[in-house]
Structures are given as structure tokens and as C-alpha cells.
């Protein structure tokens, strides 16, 4: 029986072909070949007792090491020109104890604003309150006690009510931490932003955070507070041209928020030329790849690795770069 066109029984070409004779292949001299990796890109062996500047200079000019240096240079250049640098953070940033490193950059005027998802704000608030966070979900979900800490929910409820004064959820949380004199507020990013008068916006997805399970945390108040923060971020986005957006560990919510804020600013006539987007995360994700690093910006830099290693190294590199330029 003859197979119909496109049938899976058809074979491409003659399956009994003889092996190809390679005698006519035309080799070229290796010196005429275009190469990507060159000796000049190699790193150097740094003295283990040397400085952090020596270490950064010793890294090879290849792949992630080159991207890291590019990110350092972009942030330093933005601040040298007086352009903003925003740090947008997922919850794991707090859970890896990076708050003090980011606060140092905020206090020095390197980072000019914070954007958080709801989980980041929750963990940051609990650090300020208790000096601890990140409950054991596997244990607590077995009896339904996961996420049921009353103090966390109560503080969020009060902050949402306070934000009705037009200050947004992030500022309300930061002021509440400060006004309540929470014992570990010096480690809080929310509180640091409130003390410095820096913008800090919190973008919640209703139903995604533990506080949303509590009856006192009402959707209308929380939604309005976070919606106000989105509009506050949009106002700051109008001035983001020539600046940096540094996304750290948020794979979904903050990439989507960033895309919309940039679009609103451009819709209102702000071209936002020359934004550099930087992404730090342990994995590469779709939304950060397209909605942070590609679609809305002229330059995207991605560095994959653990926050607890990358953020301290990045902080040191940026401060060194700014010191060299001053």
C-alpha cells in the first residue's frame, strides 16, 4: 500500500545512502575564525587577603562576571547623574537577611526608592516586631495555624486604615513601625524608608498573602491602600528615564507592576529613555526576562545567583565605583 503525502511512514531521502565523503571539506586557519572567548577576558588570581576591589577586578570579563560589573557601573552612573535607582524586592530578600544591606544603600542615597510585594512587607514587618520571620509552613499548615499570627495581621489592618490619609500602604507600614517603636525597627526596610522620607510602595495580590486570611484585614481597605501605592509608583516612574530598576527575587508581581507603571508614564508623554533594568534571582523566569529586562527598557542585565551572595557583593562594588568617581 502506498503511503499518503505527509504520512508518518515516509522517510526523508534514501535510508540506504552511503556515508558522506569528507575529502572535499575546506578547512580554514584558526587565525581566520571568529572567537568569542579570548585570553584578554580571563580573570586573574587575587591575593586572598586583598581588597574587595581587587576581587571584583580579578573576575573574568565573561558572562555573569561581566554582567555584574555592568550592573555596578549602571547604578553608579545613574546616581552620578542624579537619576533614580529603585530596588524592587520579593519576600526572599528579607528571608536571606538582606534588609540591612539595602538599607545601607538607601541611607547613602544610592537606592532612592523601594517597591515590595506583600510577602516582602510581611517579612520585613515581622523582623521589626520580633527579630524573626519565615514560619515553618510544612508544620503549621498541618493544623491550619499557618499564617495565623494575630500581631502581623493587626499591624497590616492598622496600616491599611492609616493609608486612607493618602500616604499609601508602604509609607503607612513604615510610619507604624516607627511610631510603635517596634524593637527591631533598625533592620526594617519599611521603617528605613519612612525615616529617610524615601518612597516605599507595597503591591499586594489579594489572596496571596497570609494576612488576607484574617477577618480584620478587609479587601476594600487593603485594595485601596495598594492601589494608591501603584499610583504613587506611577508618579515616580515618570522620572525613571536614565535611572535603574533593580528587581531582586520577584518573579511575577513586581515585573507586572513595573511594566504597567512604565506604560502609564509613557502614555502620559514621558519617554523614559535610557532605563537600565537589572534582575537578580536564583532562577531565570519568563516575566522578569520579558517584562523587566526586555520590553520596557533599553538595556537589561541579568545575574543569576543567591541573594545572600550577590547583594553584599553588589553593594560593595557600587560603593567602590562611586568612590572612584568622586
N, C-alpha and C positions, 0 to 999 in steps of 0.2 A: 504494500500500500504506500502511495506517495504522500509524504508529509505536506501539509499546507504551509504557505509562507508564514514565517513567524513562529512555527511550531517549535516546541522545546526539543524536538528530536533532531532539528537541524544542527549541523556542526559548522563552525567558521572555517572555511578553507578545506584543504585535504588533510585528514588526520594522519596520513602516511607520508607526509613531507620529509625529505632528508634534512638533517641539521644544517643550519646556515654556515657557509664557509666564511670565516672572518678574515681571510687573506687580504681582502680589499679595504679593510678598515683603515682609516687615515689617522694615525696618532699625531699629537701636537706636542711641542716642547712645553714643559711645565711652566716655563717662564712666560708663556703666552696665555696661560689660563687665568681667569678672573677668580681671585680667592677672597673669602670673607674674613677669615681669621689670620692675623699677621703677627709677627714677633713683637711689633710695637704695641700690640694690645695686651701683651702678657703682664701679669702683676709682678710685684717684687716681694722679696722676703723681708718682712718688717721685724725689727727687734721686738721681742715680746714685752720688753719694758718701755717701748716707745710710747708716743702720744696717740690719742685718738686721731689726730690729723695725719700722723704717719700711717696709721692703719687704713684710713679711707683712701689716702693717696696710693697705698700699695695694692689696692684692689684692681683686678684686670679691667680693661676697657671693653668688656664683653657683656652682653645680655643684662642680667639683673643688676650687676655691679654698676654698669653704665647707666641703667635706668635710675638707680638710687642716686647717683651723682647728678643726673639730670633733674630729679625731683628736688634735691637740695638746692641746686642752682636756681630753679624756677621760683621756689619760695623766697629765697634770698633776694632775687631780682625784683619780685613783686613788692616786697617790703621796702627795698631800697628806693623804689619809685613811688612809694606811698599807696600802693594798691592793696586791696584786702586779701586776706588768706583765711578761709573758713575750714574748720575741721568738722566733718560730718561723721558721726560715730554710731556703730552698733553696740549692743549690750556687752559683747565680749571684750570690748576695750576696757570697761570698768572691771570686769571679772579677771583680767590679766594685770590689774593694778597699774594701769597706765594713766589714771587721773592726775597724779602729781606731775608727771612729765608734760602732759598737755597744759596743765595749769601754769607751769613754769613758762611755757611758750606764750600763753595768754598774758601773764604778768609782764613779760618782757616786750609785749606788743608785737610778737611775731605772728601768732594766731590772733585774728581780730574778731572772730565770732565762732560760736558753737551751734551745730544742728544735731539733734538727737532723735532717735526713735523712742517709743515709750519704754522699752526694756532698758535702754541706757539710763533714762531718767530714774527709773525704779531702782536699779542697782546703785546708782550714784546717791540717791536719797537714803537708801539703807546703809551705805557706807558712812554717810554723815550721821545717821541716827545711832548705829550700832557698832560701826567699825567692822562689820561683816556683811556678806551678801551671798547670793547664789546657793539657795537651798538645795537639798538633796531631793530632786524631783522623783527619782525612781522609788525612794522610800515613802515620801509624803503623798504621792498620788494613790498609793495602795489603800489609804483610808480616807481619801478626799480632803486631806488637810493642806495639800499643795496650794500655794498662793494665798492662803487664808490669813496671813499676818495682818492683824487689825490696824496696827500703827501705820504701816505703809499705805493702806487704803485710806485711812483717815487723813493723813497728810496730803494725799492726792485730792481728796474731796475738798479740803480746805483751800488748796491751791487753785482748783478749778473755780471755786467761788470767788477767790481773790482776783482771778484773771478777768472777772466781769468788769473790773475797773479799767479795762482796756490795755493791760500790760502783757497779755499772753501767758501761756502755761509755763514756759521756761523761766521767765522772769519771776512769775509768782512762786514757783517752787524754790528758786534761789533765794528770794527775799524771805520766804517762810523758814527756810533752813537757818538763815542768818538771824531773823527775829526770834526764832525759838531757841537760839544758842545751842543747836544740836552739838553733842560733844566732839564729833569728828568732822566738823564742817570745814576744817582746813584742807581736807582731802577731797572735797566735793567740787566738781566742775560747775554744777549749777550755782553753788554759793560763790565760787570764784568769779563767775561772770557777773553776778549781781553786785558783788563788791566793787568790781572794776567798772561797772556800767557798760559792759560789753553785751552785744546781742546773744541770746541763747534761746533757740527755738526748739520746741518738742512736738514731734509729729506722730500721733498715735493712730493705730488702726483698731477701731473699736472691736473688741472681742479677741484681740491678740495678746493683751497684757493681763497679768494676774489681778490687778486692781479692778478690772472690769467685771470680775465675778462677785464683787461686793455690792450689796444693795444701796449703800450710801453714795457710791460713785455713779452718778447719773449721766446717761448719754447726752442729754442736751447741754449740760454744763461742760462736760469733757469735750464734746464735739465742738462747741463754740470756742473754747479755750485753745484747742489745737488748730482750728480754722483761723483764728486770729494770728497764731504763730505762723501759719502758712503765708498770710498776707504780709506779716512783718518781714518774713524771709524774702518775699517777692520785692518788697521795697528795697531791701539791701541788695538783691540781685541786680537791680538796675545799675548798680555801681561796680559790678563784678568784672567789667572789662579790664584786661591786663592783670587780673588777680589769679588766685589759685583756689580751687575747690579740692580739698583733701578728704576723700572718702575712706574711712577706716572701718572695715568689717561690717558694713551694712550691704546686704546682697539684694534687697528688694525695696524696702520702704523709702530710704533716703535717695537711692538712684531715681526712683519715680518722682519724688518731691523735687529733686534738683532739676530734672527735665522740665517739669511743669513751671517751676519758678523762672527758669531761663526763658521759656517760651512766653510767659506773661510779660517779662521785661522787654523782650523783642517786639511783642505785639503792641506795646505802648511806645515803640520808637527808639528803644535803646539797643544799639547794635551788638554790644558786648563782645567786641573784637578782642582777640588775644587771651582768652581764658585758657589756663592750663589746668587740666583735671588730673589728679593723682589718686590712684587706688592702691591701698594696702589691704591685703586679705590673705588668708591661708589657702584659699582656692580661687580659681577664676570662675566668675559667674556671668551668665548672659546679660543681665540688666546692667551690671557695672561695666561690662565690655562695650555695650552699645549706648546706654542711656547716661553714662558718665564720661567714658573715655573717647567716644566716637561722635555720636550725633550732635550734641550741643556745643562742642568745643573745637578749638583749632589745634590743640595738642593734648594727647592723653599719654600718661605714664603709668605703667602697672608694675608693681613689685609684689611678688608672692612670698609670703613667709609669716612667721608668728609675730603677733603684735609685741609681745614682751621682748623680742629681739630687735625688731625693725624700728619701733617708735623711739626707744632710747638712742639707738644709733643715728636715726634721722635727726632727732633733736640736737645731738652733739654736732652733726655735720652742718646743720643750718646755722647754729650759733657760731661755728668756726668760719663759715662763709661770710656771715655778716660782719664778724670781727675783722676779717681780712679786707673787706671793702671799706671799712670805716677809717 
